[in-house]
Amino acid sequence: MSRNQLNIRVSDELEELIDKKRIELASTLKVIPTRSDVVRFALESYLGVSVKQTDADRRTTEGKAISAKKKSAD
C-alpha cells in the first residue's frame, strides 16, 4: 500500500488539543506519538477503518537499519 502526504492547517486551539492528546496517549503507547499519528488515529476512528500494522511508517529507524543491511549484503 502506498502512502500519500496530506498537508492541513489547524487553529491554535486544535493544535493544543492534538498536543494534549499526544501526552495522554503516551501513557498507553509508551512513546509520545507524533501529531501525524494523532491525526491518523482520529481519521481511522472517524472513518471507521483501521490501518494494518503492515502499513507502518517506513521512515522509522528500524526500517532504515533493515535497508542498510540489505544494501551491505548486495
C-alpha positions as CSV (number, residue, x, y, z in Angstrom):
1,M,0.0,0.0,0.0
2,S,1.4,3.4,-0.9
3,R,1.4,6.3,1.4
4,N,0.4,9.8,0.5
5,Q,1.1,13.0,2.3
6,L,-1.7,15.5,3.2
7,N,-0.9,18.9,4.5
8,I,-3.6,20.5,6.7
9,R,-3.8,23.8,8.6
10,V,-5.4,23.8,12.0
11,S,-6.2,26.5,14.5
12,D,-4.0,27.2,17.5
13,E,-6.8,25.7,19.7
14,L,-6.9,22.5,17.7
15,E,-3.1,22.2,17.7
16,E,-3.2,22.5,21.5
17,L,-5.8,19.8,21.7
18,I,-3.7,17.5,19.5
19,D,-0.7,18.1,21.7
20,K,-2.7,17.2,24.8
21,K,-3.9,14.0,23.2
22,R,-0.3,13.1,22.3
23,I,0.6,13.3,26.0
24,E,-2.5,11.4,27.0
25,L,-1.7,8.6,24.5
26,A,1.9,8.4,25.6
27,S,0.9,6.6,28.8
28,T,-0.6,3.7,26.9
29,L,1.7,3.7,23.8
30,K,4.9,4.1,25.9
31,V,6.1,6.7,23.4
32,I,4.8,10.2,22.6
33,P,3.1,9.8,19.2
34,T,3.6,12.5,16.5
35,R,0.9,14.9,15.6
36,S,0.6,13.0,12.4
37,D,-0.1,9.8,14.4
38,V,-2.8,11.5,16.4
39,V,-4.5,12.9,13.2
40,R,-4.2,9.4,11.7
41,F,-5.8,7.8,14.7
42,A,-8.6,10.3,14.7
43,L,-9.3,9.8,11.0
44,E,-9.3,6.0,11.5
45,S,-11.8,6.4,14.3
46,Y,-14.0,8.9,12.4
47,L,-14.0,6.8,9.2
48,G,-14.5,3.5,11.0
49,V,-11.4,1.9,9.5
50,S,-8.1,0.5,10.8
51,V,-4.8,0.8,9.1
52,K,-3.0,-2.5,9.2
53,Q,0.3,-2.9,11.0
54,T,1.9,-3.6,7.6
55,D,1.3,0.0,6.7
56,A,3.6,1.2,9.5
57,D,5.6,4.3,8.8
58,R,8.5,3.2,6.6
59,R,10.7,6.1,7.8
60,T,11.3,4.5,11.2
61,T,14.8,3.8,12.4
62,E,14.2,0.1,12.2
63,G,13.3,0.4,8.6
64,K,16.5,2.3,7.8
65,A,18.5,-0.3,9.6
66,I,16.9,-3.1,7.6
67,S,17.6,-1.2,4.4
68,A,21.2,-0.7,5.3
69,K,21.6,-4.4,6.0
70,K,20.2,-5.2,2.6
71,K,22.5,-2.8,0.8
72,S,25.6,-4.2,2.6
73,A,24.6,-7.7,1.6
74,D,24.5,-6.8,-2.1
